[in-house]
Amino acid sequence: MVAVVDHAAAAGRAGLSMPDTQVIIFGNPQAGTPLMQARPEIAIDLPMRMMVRDDGQPGSLITWQDPAYLAQRYGLGEDQLAPLNTPAKIASAIDSR
């Protein structure tokens, strides 16, 4: 599952302006469901999200929720962290282009 929320486009439709800013929402039920079974409250942070925005510098700024923060917040074990590292892997693949 993938969805994109274009905040800049929504701002434009409201007669406002802001730098290009999109939130990409993505998830995999095979990865997220076990986390939600173990800690149902993590559903508020799933599916995963990445924000891509124009910060006025060359390229784009990509941000996401720190997996260590999520692990601490929900008391997850090291063995449960792999799905939460996906945004970092995506950002790394983009950065290496």
Buried (B, 14 or more C-beta within 10 A) or exposed (E): EEEEEEBBBEBEEEEEEEEEBBBBBBBEEEBBBEBBEEBEEBEEBBBBBBBBBBEEEEEBEBBBBEBEEBBEBBEBEEEBBEBBEBBBEBBEEEEEE
